[in-house]
Amino acid sequence: MVELVNNERRKAGCAPVTVNEKLAKAAQDHSQDMADSRNMSHTGSDGSSPGDRITRAGYNWSTYGENVAYGYTTPESVMEGWMSSPGHKRNILNCSFKEIGVGLAQPGHYWTQDFGTAR
């Protein structure tokens, strides 16, 4: 997934993002929460926002973004969906983001990408 993101960023002239374990934890936890509640949303089952969850994971951010998706069975298919959506594409191609975390949970293929730049 990160390679697919960085391929798109490279085409747009952005530097690659690197995996951050705290962002990965936030993304995986949110994917699992969505799968458990069977609800795809940027709002967690506890009412949390992406910023709340990223902070809770210990990431000290200056900026962040989140993409979520449901039902795509491969990284390539979910990336195609995100790149066809202006808001999701904007996050992927936001050159100010430096790091990424990715989550995938079952059942149902719930995906999360958390992007960030640390302070």
N, C-alpha and C positions, 0 to 999 in steps of 0.2 A: 504494500500500500504506500509506504513512504517513497519507494522508488517511483511509483506512478505519480505521486504528488510532485516529486522533484523533477520528473520529466516535463510536466506541464509548467512548472515554475521556470525551468531553464528556457523553454520556448518563449516565455514572456519576459525574459531578461532578469528574473529574480534569483537571488542566491538560494541554494538548497536549504531546507529545514533539517534539523537534526532531532533525533528522538530524545525526549526528556522523560525520565521515568515517572516524575510526578504528574506530568500531563497524561502519560499513558495510564496511570492509576485512575485519574479523574475520568478519562474516556472509557476505560473498561468498567469502572463502577457505574457510570451512567448507562452504558449499554446494558449491563446486567439489570439495572433498575427498570429500564424500559422493557426488557424481556420479561422480567418478573411481573410487571404490572400490565403487560400487553398494551403499552401506550407509547407511541413515538411522539416525543415532545422535547423542547428545550427546557421545559420545567420538570424538575424531578418529582417523584411521588411525594417527597417531603416539602414541596414548594420551592426547592432550591433553583437558582439560576446557574448558568454556566460559570459565571464569575464566583459564585458561592462554592461550587464544587471544586473548581480549580484551586481556590484559596484553601479549602478544606484539605486538599491533597498536599498542601505545603508549598505550592508554587507561588512565588512572590512576583506577580505580573505587573507590567506597565500597560500592556494591551493583550487582548485575547479574542478569539473567535471560535465558534463551534459549528460543525456540520453534523446532522443526524440523518439517518435513513433507515428504511425497513424493507425487508423482503428480497434484497439483492443477494444472490448466492455467491458471487465472486468479487474480489477487489476490483477487477476490471469493469464489471457491470455497474457497481456502485459509483466508481469514478466517472463513468460515462454519464450516469444520472446527475451527479453533482456538477459536472462540467457543462451540462445542458441547462442548468438552473443559474440565473444571474447572481443571486445572493450567495449560493454555495461556491460558485466559480470565483467570486470576488474574494472569499476567504482563502481559497487555495492559492490564488495569484496575488495575495496581499504581500508585497515585498517587505513590509515592516515586520512580519512574523519571522521569527528565527528558529522556533522549536515546534515540535508536534508530538502528540500522543494519539494512539488509535485504539479503539475498543470494538470488539465484536462479541455478541452474546446470543445464545440460543434459548428457547426455540424462536425461530422466526427471522434470524439474521438481522439483528439490531446493531447498527453501525454508529460509531461516534468518532469524529476527528476533533481534537482540541488543539488549537494553535495558540501560541503565546510568544511574548517577548518579556524576558525577566527584567526587573528593575536593576 
